[in-house]
Amino acid sequence: MTTIKKARQLDELDGLQKYAAEFYKKEGQIYLDGNSLGLLSKRAERSVHTLLNSWKDYGIDGWTNGEHPWFYLSEKLAAMCAPLIGAKSEEVILTGSTTTNLHQLLATFFKPTASRYKILADELNFPSDLYAIASQIALHNLPESSMKLVKSEDGQTITTEAIIEAMSEDVAVAVLPAVLYRSGQVLDLQAITEAAHEHGILVGFDLCHSIGSVPHHLHEIGADFAFWCNYKHLNGGPGSVAGLYVHEKHFGTGPGLAGWFGSAKEKQFDLDVTITAAPHAGAYQIGTPHILSLAPIEGALSLFEEAGIEAIREKSLALTQFMMDCIEQELSNTFTFGNPLDETRGGHLFLVHDEAARICKALKEYGVVPDFRAPNGIRLAPVALYNSFEEVWHSVQILKDIVTNKTYEKYENKRDIIA
Ligand SMILES: *Cc1c(COP(=O)(O)O)cnc(C)c1O
């Protein structure tokens, strides 16, 4: 039985509850969209001010002076990020955007030959990844069929078996999400990596929906590369600089797309006509880092350093379980869960309903921020660092009210320009 009393008890026992006060939460609103854009924390706001002031105070000398010298900022933040994905500090760099990092990694690691020339992906992946893969294939003058897509049997999830079965001898590189952006399914990265390597395939993962929510052990499992954004579960702010990981066994490879910020730091200002690449993941940087878009990440990551990703995952699983229990109890047979019900679910739930678009509009009007995924999905992400069990309980009550009173019928069942 889920009750508000139960929710309050769970909040009292929650060791992470104290972090909610560190975020800007709007009075009267329950924010459940942290898997699309995480909220601003006071620490992130402070680190933005710190970096802005270093520009004000030092001018050009900010590159080497101040609390966070800009010349080393990408590496410094990478070291803070590394534990979240089980990587060594030097295997990570914060740079670019998710999509440009995928381009960089494919330019570096996709070296098609006459017999191995395909890139394996899945049909449920975020389209930007597929667009990037298709264009890399085109740059090599290969046919479109060189992108091989693993099929989903149920339209929501992908089985490890289907992925492994698709690992034919003509596949050079596999690019797969760690957590599927719609259903929130967590893939078995270890099994996929082992199978890929047995088949002579390099494997890279998109961590956009997992980093900051689901822990990884990328170094240990031997994953070749990975890339992600920092604005979803990591709360790095809109358009914040992204990240990439390259296993140390590949240090010295590439970069496929070179630029002077990929230089070894002590050589960069020699300004030689040929590059001496950094001996670590820093080699995959291209140009001058976007300092003001790195700025909030420092404050944002300090919260993760303190709270710890294992504790975050534990609370996240408890929150999504409690939300599913509330929905089952209050709204049984109204929605189908598109997310896995077991612990292969990530940080959000995916509710399927024909009226999903307008139910989302009604939820927003009643103070719950969800997100809609066409044609019929509602994603709800109760976030460990700033959402409570009580908020989960209230949001399901509001959802129940909207559905039973059909308040959603006054809205058009159509997505807005951004959904
Ligand atoms: C959010 C997201 C992206 C976004 O890519 P950008 O380059 O940051 O716009 C890419 N892939 C996945 C799986 C995502 O969830």
The ligand as an SDF file (V2000), in Angstrom:
LIG
                    3D

 15 15  0  0  0  0  0  0  0  0999 V2000
   20.4460   14.1360  -25.3150 C   0  0  0  0  0  0  0  0  0  0  0  0
   21.0590   13.1660  -26.2330 C   0  0  0  0  0  0  0  0  0  0  0  0
   21.9180   13.5830  -27.2600 C   0  0  0  0  0  0  0  0  0  0  0  0
   22.1030   15.0530  -27.5060 C   0  0  0  0  0  0  0  0  0  0  0  0
   23.1710   15.3560  -28.3360 O   0  0  0  0  0  0  0  0  0  0  0  0
   23.7320   16.8580  -28.3350 P   0  0  0  0  0  0  0  0  0  0  0  0
   24.8630   16.8060  -29.2660 O   0  0  0  0  0  0  0  0  0  0  0  0
   24.0700   17.2140  -26.9290 O   0  0  0  0  0  0  0  0  0  0  0  0
   22.6170   17.7350  -28.8220 O   0  0  0  0  0  0  0  0  0  0  0  0
   22.5230   12.5970  -28.0310 C   0  0  0  0  0  0  0  0  0  0  0  0
   22.3130   11.2810  -27.8000 N   0  0  0  0  0  0  0  0  0  0  0  0
   21.4630   10.8600  -26.8230 C   0  0  0  0  0  0  0  0  0  0  0  0
   21.2290    9.3980  -26.5910 C   0  0  0  0  0  0  0  0  0  0  0  0
   20.8250   11.7820  -26.0230 C   0  0  0  0  0  0  0  0  0  0  0  0
   19.9790   11.3750  -25.0760 O   0  0  0  0  0  0  0  0  0  0  0  0
  1  2  1  0
  2  3  1  0
  2 14  2  0
  3  4  1  0
  3 10  2  0
  4  5  1  0
  5  6  1  0
  6  7  2  0
  6  8  1  0
  6  9  1  0
 10 11  1  0
 11 12  2  0
 12 13  1  0
 12 14  1  0
 14 15  1  0
M  END
$$$$
